[in-house]
Each structure stands twice: as structure tokens, then as C-alpha cells.
Amino acid sequence: MNTNKNKHYTNEHGMELKDFMKKFFPELRETACYWSALKYDVRAGKKAGEALEKDTGKRDDYINEIVENDGVEDFELILSDIHSIKKRFEAWEGE
């Protein structure tokens, strides 16, 4: 993610929200990144006026946030997990 472009995620001291979350709430931050990556994967190509590549790019940005900053599984493993969850969601008929 290009945080130089996204200054709307900074506080009055110029500190970025993602750095705050990384320091004080790392588990919540990682969960939020997974959730965001999944949301973009599910909506990819479905939202009017939004290109498939834009959504998959955002998905990849969130996965890279996990991989690069948290040192967890590699990109392909996380992407595979997200695709697996997406498949289950798409097959889900409700309660």
C-alpha cells in the first residue's frame, strides 16, 4: 500500500494507523488484513465501475502487508487460504 498517497490514515502527529496497529494490536491488524483481502477477492469483478484488477490489486496489497510486516506464511499460502474461504462462502446457502 502506498501510504505516502494515503495521508488520510495519519494522525495529527503524522503517525500512520497501520504502524500504530502493528505496535499495539498486531493480532487485530493481521485479522483486519485477512478480512480486507477476502472482501476484495469476493467482490473482484462484481462492483459496477470497478475493474477486476483494481480489486485483486487491493487484495494483494493486504496480503503483502501480512507477509512483509509480520513474517508469517508466504503470499501464495495466504492467497490459497483466502480462495478456500471464498469458495466456502460462495457455496454457503445460509443457516
C-alpha beads as a LAMMPS data file, in Angstrom:
LAMMPS data file: protein, C-alpha beads

95 atoms
94 bonds

1 atom types
1 bond types

-500.0 500.0 xlo xhi
-500.0 500.0 ylo yhi
-500.0 500.0 zlo zhi

Masses

1 110.0

Atoms # bond

1 1 1 0.000 0.000 0.000
2 1 1 1.224 3.451 -0.809
3 1 1 0.915 5.293 2.483
4 1 1 2.629 8.354 1.035
5 1 1 -0.500 8.728 -1.088
6 1 1 -2.905 7.835 1.743
7 1 1 -2.256 10.583 4.272
8 1 1 -5.873 10.312 5.402
9 1 1 -4.716 7.368 7.539
10 1 1 -2.376 9.514 9.652
11 1 1 -2.965 11.343 12.908
12 1 1 -2.090 14.962 13.674
13 1 1 1.481 13.875 14.503
14 1 1 1.996 12.289 11.085
15 1 1 1.861 8.778 12.511
16 1 1 0.200 6.102 10.394
17 1 1 -2.648 3.961 11.666
18 1 1 -1.056 0.765 10.317
19 1 1 2.116 1.422 12.336
20 1 1 0.066 2.068 15.475
21 1 1 -1.865 -1.168 14.961
22 1 1 1.334 -3.076 14.222
23 1 1 2.870 -1.918 17.505
24 1 1 -0.098 -2.142 19.865
25 1 1 -2.594 -4.546 18.269
26 1 1 -0.665 -6.885 15.920
27 1 1 -3.176 -9.758 16.038
28 1 1 -6.108 -7.468 15.295
29 1 1 -4.153 -5.844 12.451
30 1 1 -3.383 -9.203 10.855
31 1 1 -7.027 -10.260 11.172
32 1 1 -8.112 -6.979 9.578
33 1 1 -5.699 -7.547 6.675
34 1 1 -7.051 -11.078 6.117
35 1 1 -10.622 -9.795 6.259
36 1 1 -9.878 -6.954 3.825
37 1 1 -8.077 -9.282 1.416
38 1 1 -11.041 -11.663 1.483
39 1 1 -13.549 -8.859 0.898
40 1 1 -11.662 -7.622 -2.160
41 1 1 -11.309 -11.158 -3.510
42 1 1 -15.053 -11.813 -3.135
43 1 1 -16.084 -8.529 -4.768
44 1 1 -13.481 -8.652 -7.573
45 1 1 -15.222 -8.027 -10.861
46 1 1 -18.651 -7.572 -9.267
47 1 1 -18.770 -3.897 -8.271
48 1 1 -20.064 -1.631 -11.016
49 1 1 -17.421 0.703 -12.336
50 1 1 -14.559 -1.089 -10.582
51 1 1 -12.064 -3.115 -12.581
52 1 1 -11.254 -6.683 -11.570
53 1 1 -7.571 -5.731 -11.478
54 1 1 -8.213 -2.918 -9.016
55 1 1 -9.841 -5.275 -6.519
56 1 1 -7.283 -8.055 -6.942
57 1 1 -4.542 -5.443 -6.577
58 1 1 -6.025 -4.268 -3.286
59 1 1 -6.357 -7.888 -2.167
60 1 1 -2.694 -8.429 -2.948
61 1 1 -1.744 -5.256 -1.070
62 1 1 -3.393 -6.595 2.081
63 1 1 -1.733 -9.992 1.697
64 1 1 1.627 -8.276 1.254
65 1 1 1.005 -6.310 4.445
66 1 1 0.806 -9.630 6.294
67 1 1 3.773 -11.237 4.551
68 1 1 6.177 -8.285 4.615
69 1 1 5.424 -6.884 8.036
70 1 1 4.504 -9.882 10.140
71 1 1 6.862 -12.503 8.745
72 1 1 4.139 -15.150 8.513
73 1 1 3.359 -17.568 5.700
74 1 1 4.261 -16.671 2.180
75 1 1 1.953 -14.883 -0.221
76 1 1 0.766 -17.981 -2.109
77 1 1 -0.256 -19.800 1.063
78 1 1 -2.321 -16.858 2.282
79 1 1 -3.888 -16.423 -1.163
80 1 1 -4.765 -20.113 -1.171
81 1 1 -6.425 -19.733 2.256
82 1 1 -8.416 -16.748 1.022
83 1 1 -9.554 -18.634 -2.082
84 1 1 -10.600 -21.572 0.091
85 1 1 -12.685 -19.329 2.343
86 1 1 -14.178 -17.618 -0.711
87 1 1 -15.229 -20.997 -2.156
88 1 1 -16.924 -21.936 1.095
89 1 1 -18.703 -18.581 1.171
90 1 1 -19.890 -18.928 -2.420
91 1 1 -21.327 -22.375 -1.666
92 1 1 -22.963 -21.262 1.597
93 1 1 -26.767 -21.182 1.431
94 1 1 -27.274 -19.633 4.835
95 1 1 -28.298 -21.069 8.152

Bonds

1 1 1 2
2 1 2 3
3 1 3 4
4 1 4 5
5 1 5 6
6 1 6 7
7 1 7 8
8 1 8 9
9 1 9 10
10 1 10 11
11 1 11 12
12 1 12 13
13 1 13 14
14 1 14 15
15 1 15 16
16 1 16 17
17 1 17 18
18 1 18 19
19 1 19 20
20 1 20 21
21 1 21 22
22 1 22 23
23 1 23 24
24 1 24 25
25 1 25 26
26 1 26 27
27 1 27 28
28 1 28 29
29 1 29 30
30 1 30 31
31 1 31 32
32 1 32 33
33 1 33 34
34 1 34 35
35 1 35 36
36 1 36 37
37 1 37 38
38 1 38 39
39 1 39 40
40 1 40 41
41 1 41 42
42 1 42 43
43 1 43 44
44 1 44 45
45 1 45 46
46 1 46 47
47 1 47 48
48 1 48 49
49 1 49 50
50 1 50 51
51 1 51 52
52 1 52 53
53 1 53 54
54 1 54 55
55 1 55 56
56 1 56 57
57 1 57 58
58 1 58 59
59 1 59 60
60 1 60 61
61 1 61 62
62 1 62 63
63 1 63 64
64 1 64 65
65 1 65 66
66 1 66 67
67 1 67 68
68 1 68 69
69 1 69 70
70 1 70 71
71 1 71 72
72 1 72 73
73 1 73 74
74 1 74 75
75 1 75 76
76 1 76 77
77 1 77 78
78 1 78 79
79 1 79 80
80 1 80 81
81 1 81 82
82 1 82 83
83 1 83 84
84 1 84 85
85 1 85 86
86 1 86 87
87 1 87 88
88 1 88 89
89 1 89 90
90 1 90 91
91 1 91 92
92 1 92 93
93 1 93 94
94 1 94 95
